[in-house]
Amino acid sequence: MKRILYILPILLIFACNSNSSSKLEVNPTDSTTVEFSSTEFDFGTIDQGEQVTYTFKFKNTGNKPLLISEVHTSCGCTASTYTKEPVAPQSEGFIKVTFNSAGKRGNQYKIVTVMCNTNPEAHELVVKGNVNLPTE
């Protein structure tokens, strides 16, 4: 009985972690190409507690629909929304990134990794700048 009590939580952890990703499975023959209008945004200097939002735009330069499977941010202070539906060839999409400077100070360099059906699959976007401490 004790053995079951020890094994059950471990099994639950593995069950919750396996296949919980919403990553799309992409056939290599369905890959396309993408071009970002910019891959880096410098928000300059802001005061601690401010939020900065920037929208990265991209174009599907290939001949197959572009599918974004995941967008990862390097820090919990950075959030993203993005085009969820397939982007037709020669059409455009977006990745909107918001950086929250609460509790941050000094130089900031945040990476947003975009996974899609291209070769290579991963594309890095950067949001950077400086956060000043609030003046009293």
Secondary structure as a PSIPRED ss2 file (coil, helix, strand):
# PSIPRED VFORMAT (PSIPRED V4.0)

   1 M C   1.000  0.000  0.000
   2 K H   0.000  1.000  0.000
   3 R H   0.000  1.000  0.000
   4 I H   0.000  1.000  0.000
   5 L H   0.000  1.000  0.000
   6 Y H   0.000  1.000  0.000
   7 I H   0.000  1.000  0.000
   8 L H   0.000  1.000  0.000
   9 P H   0.000  1.000  0.000
  10 I H   0.000  1.000  0.000
  11 L H   0.000  1.000  0.000
  12 L H   0.000  1.000  0.000
  13 I H   0.000  1.000  0.000
  14 F H   0.000  1.000  0.000
  15 A H   0.000  1.000  0.000
  16 C H   0.000  1.000  0.000
  17 N H   0.000  1.000  0.000
  18 S C   1.000  0.000  0.000
  19 N C   1.000  0.000  0.000
  20 S C   1.000  0.000  0.000
  21 S C   1.000  0.000  0.000
  22 S C   1.000  0.000  0.000
  23 K C   1.000  0.000  0.000
  24 L C   1.000  0.000  0.000
  25 E C   1.000  0.000  0.000
  26 V C   1.000  0.000  0.000
  27 N C   1.000  0.000  0.000
  28 P H   0.000  1.000  0.000
  29 T H   0.000  1.000  0.000
  30 D H   0.000  1.000  0.000
  31 S C   1.000  0.000  0.000
  32 T E   0.000  0.000  1.000
  33 T C   1.000  0.000  0.000
  34 V E   0.000  0.000  1.000
  35 E E   0.000  0.000  1.000
  36 F E   0.000  0.000  1.000
  37 S C   1.000  0.000  0.000
  38 S C   1.000  0.000  0.000
  39 T C   1.000  0.000  0.000
  40 E E   0.000  0.000  1.000
  41 F E   0.000  0.000  1.000
  42 D E   0.000  0.000  1.000
  43 F E   0.000  0.000  1.000
  44 G E   0.000  0.000  1.000
  45 T E   0.000  0.000  1.000
  46 I E   0.000  0.000  1.000
  47 D E   0.000  0.000  1.000
  48 Q C   1.000  0.000  0.000
  49 G C   1.000  0.000  0.000
  50 E C   1.000  0.000  0.000
  51 Q E   0.000  0.000  1.000
  52 V E   0.000  0.000  1.000
  53 T E   0.000  0.000  1.000
  54 Y E   0.000  0.000  1.000
  55 T E   0.000  0.000  1.000
  56 F E   0.000  0.000  1.000
  57 K E   0.000  0.000  1.000
  58 F E   0.000  0.000  1.000
  59 K E   0.000  0.000  1.000
  60 N E   0.000  0.000  1.000
  61 T C   1.000  0.000  0.000
  62 G C   1.000  0.000  0.000
  63 N C   1.000  0.000  0.000
  64 K C   1.000  0.000  0.000
  65 P C   1.000  0.000  0.000
  66 L E   0.000  0.000  1.000
  67 L C   1.000  0.000  0.000
  68 I E   0.000  0.000  1.000
  69 S E   0.000  0.000  1.000
  70 E E   0.000  0.000  1.000
  71 V E   0.000  0.000  1.000
  72 H E   0.000  0.000  1.000
  73 T E   0.000  0.000  1.000
  74 S C   1.000  0.000  0.000
  75 C C   1.000  0.000  0.000
  76 G C   1.000  0.000  0.000
  77 C C   1.000  0.000  0.000
  78 T E   0.000  0.000  1.000
  79 A E   0.000  0.000  1.000
  80 S E   0.000  0.000  1.000
  81 T E   0.000  0.000  1.000
  82 Y E   0.000  0.000  1.000
  83 T C   1.000  0.000  0.000
  84 K C   1.000  0.000  0.000
  85 E C   1.000  0.000  0.000
  86 P C   1.000  0.000  0.000
  87 V E   0.000  0.000  1.000
  88 A C   1.000  0.000  0.000
  89 P C   1.000  0.000  0.000
  90 Q C   1.000  0.000  0.000
  91 S C   1.000  0.000  0.000
  92 E E   0.000  0.000  1.000
  93 G E   0.000  0.000  1.000
  94 F E   0.000  0.000  1.000
  95 I E   0.000  0.000  1.000
  96 K E   0.000  0.000  1.000
  97 V E   0.000  0.000  1.000
  98 T E   0.000  0.000  1.000
  99 F E   0.000  0.000  1.000
 100 N E   0.000  0.000  1.000
 101 S C   1.000  0.000  0.000
 102 A C   1.000  0.000  0.000
 103 G C   1.000  0.000  0.000
 104 K C   1.000  0.000  0.000
 105 R C   1.000  0.000  0.000
 106 G E   0.000  0.000  1.000
 107 N E   0.000  0.000  1.000
 108 Q E   0.000  0.000  1.000
 109 Y E   0.000  0.000  1.000
 110 K E   0.000  0.000  1.000
 111 I E   0.000  0.000  1.000
 112 V E   0.000  0.000  1.000
 113 T E   0.000  0.000  1.000
 114 V E   0.000  0.000  1.000
 115 M E   0.000  0.000  1.000
 116 C E   0.000  0.000  1.000
 117 N C   1.000  0.000  0.000
 118 T E   0.000  0.000  1.000
 119 N C   1.000  0.000  0.000
 120 P C   1.000  0.000  0.000
 121 E C   1.000  0.000  0.000
 122 A E   0.000  0.000  1.000
 123 H E   0.000  0.000  1.000
 124 E E   0.000  0.000  1.000
 125 L E   0.000  0.000  1.000
 126 V E   0.000  0.000  1.000
 127 V E   0.000  0.000  1.000
 128 K E   0.000  0.000  1.000
 129 G E   0.000  0.000  1.000
 130 N E   0.000  0.000  1.000
 131 V E   0.000  0.000  1.000
 132 N E   0.000  0.000  1.000
 133 L C   1.000  0.000  0.000
 134 P C   1.000  0.000  0.000
 135 T C   1.000  0.000  0.000
 136 E C   1.000  0.000  0.000
